[in-house]
């Protein structure tokens, strides 16, 4: 018979401080297994005696503060993991759509016109620099821009994730006023072609404010390169 079973069951109305104290003394792991109760406990008042401070109040208050902080950190971590999972699912949907595109024109329309909805972005820009047979202009979702523009947008980087006060109109058109964070990734479709750029603009300033999505964006860019490369 366990120690807790030695005492008869008492209804809440029949409980006394002695009953509760006795139960806790016989079950020292109870608060460890029911940590949420710590949030509701009232710490004992600080007492002084013989010039030495009683630290009971301080210790219980610190446990409560630590528990509250740990609980908030745990909830933030769960929210972050859930958001990352949703983001990854949207990326996977976009990648599958790219792989299913039947031809070059369909691939261009998918990236330039449908990615914003699939990825739940405020706007998506898809660009290649002019060169050879490519002249500056808009080609059914693909925008061909002047040489050097991609390097200027990326500041020499391959991938750039950042918070922005507002998106560039040359990247997102009329939707730029609603863009507060962006991911830019360089595209190298094949050797001999000018560089390209995929621009993802989101309304949430924090969506691309950290580097958490870097690998996802790089993977999406790599799939775009391969899917376009097979048509060119």
N, C-alpha and C positions, 0 to 999 in steps of 0.2 A: 504494500500500500504506500503510495507516495505521500510526502509530508503534507501536501495541500489537501489530501483526502481525509486527514485526521479531523479536520474541522467540519462541522455540519454546514450545509448550504444555508446562507442567510439572504433574505430579500434585501433590496436596497434600503427599504424603510427601516429594517432592523439592524443595519450596519452601525457600528460605533467606531470611533477612532482607534480603539484598542483592537477591534477586529481587523481593520485595514492594516494597522501596523504589524499585527501578528502575521497576516498573510504575506506581506512584503518581506518580513524577516525570514519566513519559511520558504519563500520563492524569490531569491535574490536576483534571478534572471528575468523577472517579470517586466521591469521597465526597459531592459535591453531588447526584449521581444516586442514591446509595445511602445516604441519610442515616441509616437505621436502624442502620448499622454503628457510628455514633458512640456509641450506647448501650453498646456492648461494649468500646470502646477504653479502655485504661488510660492516663491522662495521664502524661507523663514527670515524674519527680521534680523538685521545685524545686531549682535550683542557684543558688548565689551566687558571684559573682566580682568582685573589685575593688570590693566594696561595692555592686554593682548587682545587683538581683534578676532572675533569669531568669523571664520571665512565661509560658513555654510551658505549664507545669502549670496556671496560672491560666486561660489562654485556652482550652485544651482542656476543662477542667472546666466553664467557663462555657458553652461551646458545648453540652456534654452536658446541662447543666441547662436551657438555653434550649430545646433540642430536646425534652426530656422534658416541659417545661411546655407547649410548643406542641402536642405530640402529645395531651396530656391535654385541652387546650382544644378541639382539633379533635374528639376523641371526644365531649366534652360537647355540642358544637354539633350533631354528628350525632344524638346521642340526643334532643336537644331538638327538632330538625326532624322526626324520626321520630314522636315523641310528638304534636307539633302536627298532623302529617298524619293520624295515627290519630284524633285528636280531631275534626279537620275531617271525616273520613269518617263518623264517628258523627253529627255534626251534619247532614251531608247526608242520611243515612238517615232521621233524624227529620223533616227538612223534606219529603222525598219522601212519607213516611207521612202527614204533615199534608195535603199536597196531594191525596192519594188518599182521604182520609176522606170517606165518602159523605154524611154528615149532621152536624148539630150535636152530637147525643148521642155519635156515634162520635168526634168531635173531642175532646170532653170526656174520654171514657174513655182515648183515646190519650195525651193530655197527663198526666192525673192518675194513670193506672194502668200505662201501658206505657213511658213515657219513661224511667223509671229503668233498665229493661233495655236499651232501645235506646241510650241515652247512656252506659251503664255507670256510673251514679251509685248512691250508697248510698240516696238517696231524692230524690224530686221533689215539690215542693209547688206547687199551682196555686190562686190566690186571686183573688177579686173582693170589693170592699167592698160592703156592703149599701146599697140605695137604690132608690127607685121600686118596681118589682115584685120586686126581689131581697131576700129575707129571709135572715137569718143561718142557715146550715145547710150540710150536705154534699150536693152534687148530682152524684152519680155521677162523682166525681173532681175536681169543682170545689168548693172550699170558699169560702163567702160569709162574710166576717168583718165586724166592726163598722167603721163609718166612722172614718178616721184611722189605722187599723192599718198600712196599706201605707206611709204616710209615716213612721210610727214605725220600721218595720223598715228602711227605706231611708235614714233620717236626711236626708231631703230630696233625695237623689240619684236619678238615673235608673238607674244601674247601679252595683253594688257587688260587688267580688271581694275575698275576704279569707280568711285563715286563722283558724279558730275553735277554741277548746279542746274544744268539743262543740256540736252543733247545737241550735237551739231546738226544744223539743218541739212548740210550737204551729206550727212550720213543717214538721217531718218526722215527728212522731209517735214511735212506738217506735224508729224507725231513727235518731233524733237522737243517741243515745249513740255511734254509729259515725261520725258526720259530723265531719270535721276541717277542711274548707275548703268555702266556698260561694260561689255566684254568684247574686245577686239582681238581677232586671231588672223595671222598671216596665212594665206593659202598659196601653196606652190603646186599647181595642178600637174605640171610635167616640165621637164627640162626644156628650155627654149621659150617657154611662155612667160610673159611678164607676171609679176606677183599679183595676188588677189587679196581680198579682205572680206571676212565675215564680221559684221557688227551686230551685236545683240543689245538692245536697249530696253531697260526695265524701269518701271515707275517707282519701285522701292529703292531708296538710296542705299540700303544695306545689302541688296541682293547680290551685287558684285563688289561690295566694299572690302571683302576679304579675299584670300586666295583659295578658299575652299572649293570653288568651282573650276579651278584652272585645268585640272586633268579632264574634267567633263568637256570643257570647251575645246581643249586640244584634241580630244578623241573625235568630237563632232567635226572639227576642221579636217582631221585626217580622213574621215569617211567621205566628206565632200570632195576632197582631192582625188580619192580613188574612184569615186562614182563619176566624176566629170572626166577624169583622165581616160577612162575606158571608151569615151565617146570622141575624144580628140586625138 
